[in-house]
Every structure is written in C-alpha cells, then in structure tokens.
Amino acid sequence: MGELGGAVLQCDCGATAGPLGLCVDYYHGILAEEQADPQMYSWHAPVVCAYLLQHPSRAHEKYLDGQFRQLQLFMDKGLDALLRVAAHQVARNKHRARSSYDMAPLAEYAPLPPGGPPGHFRATLCGLPVRDGSFVSDGHPAYGRRIEIIAQATVESWRFVQS
C-alpha cells in the first residue's frame, strides 16, 4: 500500500507510507485495537496528541497548544502523570466547570511554537510495526516505548520550527 501506480505515497507529516498505508490508516488501526485492549488504551492520549500535531490539518487548531503541552508533560513526568491530568479534566467536565479546560497542570510547559507545522518527524505512526494484525504483538511495554519515541519526535520537530 506504500505505492500507487509506481509512485511512493507520502503522508502529510513527511513519512513514507508503511505496509498499512499512511499515518491515518495506522491511527484508525490503533484506535480500533485500543477498543478491545484496555492496557493498550492507556497510551490513547499520547497517540492522539502526536497524530494531530503531526497532521494539524486534521485537528482543531485551538486544541493544538494543549496537545503540545500534554506531550511535554508525558515526556517529563510519564504516562501516569498524563493519565491523572486527563482524569482531572474528565471530572471537571462531569461537574460542568465554567472553563472547559484547566490549563494549570500544563502551565509549566512551553506553548506550541508559531511557524509550524514541521515538514518532517523522525518517528511517525507509519513506522510502527504491525504483526499478526496487532500493534502490541511484542508486548505492551514495547508498544509504549514506541509511542514515547513518536511523542518525543513530535515535540522535537515542533521545537525545531521555532529555532
């Protein structure tokens, strides 16, 4: 699926299509597999943030800054910290807080740099291995490390745009 009529398909993020196709195909595959795998689902937030920051034309621009900050939190304090912030946001929404999103837990992180999006990322969803139809066939820790690498590559490329 990486070629169409002899031409190599390239994703918006600059990646060459993988065996499943473009990043959007990987993204949908991940979302589908997450539905049946609660352990895999724990990486949902960094997957979504990285995908949308690498493909901002598919995102709502007003959320990109928060997604960029969430990836920085994930890289700085880990998955558990990010999940706590996400749970806090869900609880606020259930109580119908006046402001839609509490940015306080993300205030220490740099805002989304102007001048993006980057044209290339050293790691993308297209690069994820899929074996036997699964992204976690070699275990959840390995999958989590790959998502961390994609998150780190996303933040690095956005920071490079600023410099």
N, C-alpha and C positions, 0 to 999 in steps of 0.2 A: 504494500500500500504506500510505500515511500516514493513511488514514481507514478506519473500519469502520462501516458503516451511517450515514455522515454525521458520526460523531464522530472527532475528531482523536486518533490514538494517541500516547500519551506514554510514554516509556521511564522506567525506574526512576531514571535519572540526571537526569531532568527535561527531557531533549531531546524534541522532537517528531520523530516517525518521518520518515525520509528516503525516497527513492524505493525503496530495497531493504527498508525496514521499520524495525524497532527496532535498537538497537545490537547485539543478539545476532546479528541477520541479517548485519550488516556484519562483525562479529567472525568468524563462520563463513566468510564470503566471503573475508576476508583470510587466514585460516588455510589455506583451500583453495588460494588463489592462491600463497601462500608455498611450498607444496609443489613447485611447478614453477619457482620463481624464487629461486635462492639469494641473489641480491642483495637482493631484497625481504625474504627471510627474516632478513637481518641486523637488521631492526627488530623481530623477533619478541618479544624480552624487553620492550621498552617498550610494545608493543601489548598484551601480556598484562597487564602491571602496571597500565597505565592502565585497561584494560577492567575488571579485577577491582576496582580501587579506586573506579571509578565505579559499579560494580554489586556491592557487597560481599556481597549475599545469594547471589551465585553463586560466592563464593570460600570458601576455608578461612580462618577468622578468624586462626588462628595464623600465617599467612603474610603477612597484610596489612602488618604493620610492615616486614618485609624488602622487600616490593614498593614501599612508600612510599620507603624508603631507596634502593632501586635507581633509582627515577625521579629522586631528587635527585642521585645520582651521575651519571646520564645527562645531566641538565641542567647540572651543574657541570663535568664532565670530558669529556662527549661519548660517542658510540656506541662508539668503540674501547675506551675505559676500561671501559665496561659489559660489552662482549664479553670482555675479559680477565678480569674478575671472574667472569663466567659460565663461562668455560673453566676457571678455577681451581676452581670448585665441582664441575664435571663430573669433573675429575681427582681431586679429593678423594673423590668418590663411588666412582670406579673402584677407589681404594685402600682403600675401606671405612674411612674415617676414623671415629673414635669419635663425634665430634659430627656431626650430619647437615648442618650448615650453618656455614660460617666467617663470622661476622659482622664480623670485624676490618676487612675492606675497606670496610664500611659504617658503622663505629662513629662516624665524624665527622659523620654526618648525623642530623637530628632524627628521633625516633621518631614513629610515627603518632599524631596528636593524638587525645585522647579526645573524645567528644561527636559523632562523625560517624554516619553519612555525611552529606556535604553534600547539599543538595537540588538543586543546580544547578551546572553546569560550563559555562564559556564556549565550550568546544570539546569535541566528543564524536565517537565513531565515526560516528554518524548524519549528521554534517556532511561526511564525506569524499566527494569527488566520485568517481563511477564512470563511466568512459567506455568504450564498447565492451566492457563486462563486466570491465574491469580497473581496479584502484586505482592502477596505475603507468603509465597510458597517456600521461601527460605527462612521464614520466621518473622515475627513482628518486630523484634529489635533491629534486624537488618533493614526492614522497611522504614522504621522510624529514623535510622541513621541516614537513609537516602533522602527522606523528607527534610531532615535537618540540613543536608548539603544543598538541596534546592532552595530552602529558605535563606541560607547564608549567601548563596549565589545571587539571589534576588535582591537582598539588601545591599550587597557589594556593588552590583551593577547600578542600582539607583544612586548610591553614594558617589559612584564614579561620574555620573552625569553632572553632578553638582560641581565637581572639581575641574 
